[in-house]
Amino acid sequence: MYGSMFYKYEARGRLRGCYAVAVICAILFMIPQYLMSRIVTMMDITMPGSMLISEALALLVRLLVVNIFEIGFIRFLLTLRPGDNNDIRSYDYNLILSGYTVNFGVSLRATLMAALKLFLLLLLAFIPTAALILYIALRVPVDILTLIVSEASDLAMSYSTQAAMELSQLINTTFPHLSLFTGLYIIATIGAVSPFIYKAYEYKMIPFILADKTDIDYRSVKKRTLDLVDGFRMRFFLIQLSFIGYIFLLAMILTITNSIFIYCAGTVLLLPYQYMTYLEFYRQRTEVIEHNIEVYGEQE
């Protein structure tokens, strides 16, 4: 298997001469996300206390629109012809909506079930934190806890060595085994988060499979996505990590300009390169799997 630079090199080759059309499709892909961010912002401004409603709406758009658009965007990338320099009008931009018209039932089921399973695993990841909060609530008097929070807040507003030492002494007195509890909490949290991360990478290839295999059934999607990443989760993580510099730059732009529009524009320029790189990983793994099936037959 190859390193991150190989996949990025292959992605640049496939985008050569047709990056502009990929960016146009990326704009179409980003429109629902940009509109949703503006709606959430307006709701937060005009309807104070509507955070739960806006977050629920954003989640609904993510599940029913963005995930399906993602499949269409990947399907469009699959049609690009490197080096042709064709007129941008010769490409079928309707493919961005093809997630709704091609095998929609399987696409919706696969993406929703993946999201539901990840949500349940995320709840599992919060069990150590919930247990810690429950322990503090049952063992620490309210007045002591209020005092600790108040002193910590005062220290954050105006730092002094004396105040820091007093707060540290108060915490050590209240929690005599703090170092032991901290170590156990960290270990428990890592253990609880691990299944979420493990499954999250198992589901990474679902939109790529759905975009490529237009007549696949749900059971085959589950099996293929596991085959694609089994033993290669770290490799895909490293491919993602290779884009950290671009993502950090976009975050800096957002922080400096405070403009979601400029941030989205930068994201649109990066998306074709990013997704095409992931698509190269998918292509390489698919070739290996299909070769093995041809030679050894389908494995149950």
C-alpha positions, 0 to 999 in steps of 0.5 A: 500500500502507498503513502499519502503523497502517492494518493495526492499525486494521483489525485492531482493527475486526475484533476489536471485540466478539469479542476475548474469543473470540480470546483463548480461542483464543489460549490453546488455541494457547499450551498446547502451547508453555507445556507444552513450556517446562515440560517443557524446564525440568524436564528441565534440572533433573532431567536435567543434560546433557540440553540436546540432547534437550530442544532436539530435543524442543522442535523436534519439538513446534514442527514437528508441533504449534505450526506446525499449531496456528498454521494453526488459530488463523489459520483461527479468526481468519478466522471472527470477526464484528466487533461481533456480541457473540455468545455465546462458545460460538457459535464453533467452537474446534475450528478450532484443530485443523483443521490436522490435519483439513484439507489436513494433508499439504500443511500439513505439507509446506509448513511442514517444507520451509520450516523445513528450507530456513531451517535450511540457510540458517542453517548458511550464515550460520555459515560466516564464524564457522566460518572465523574459528574455524578461522583462529584454531585454525590460526594462534594457539598454544594457550598464547597463546589460553588466555592471552587467554581467561584475561585477558579472563575476569579483566578481566570479573570485575574491571575495571582500566585497566592490565589492559585495556591489557595485554589490548588490547596482547596482542590487537594483537600476536597479531592485527596486522591485527585491524581489517581482519579485523573489517571483513571478518568483519562484511561476510561475516557480513551477506552470509551472513545476508542469504539467511536473512532474505530467505527467512524473510520469503518464508515468513511468509505460509505459515500464512495461505495454508494457513488461508485456502485449504483445498484449495491444493496445495504448488506453489501455496503456494510461488508464492502466498507469494512473490507476497504478499511480493515487494517487500513484505518491508520493509513486513511487517518494519515491521508487525512492528516496530510491536509492538516496544513490546509485546514489550519490555514482555513481556520486562521482565515476564518479567525482573522476575517470572521467571514463564513463566506471567505471560509467557504470559498477556501473550503470549496477550492480545497474540496476537489483535491481532498476528495479526489485523494480519498477517492484514490485510496478507495480506487486502490483498495477496491482494485485489490479487493476485486482482484482477490474476489476474482482469484479466491472468490467472495469471502463470507 
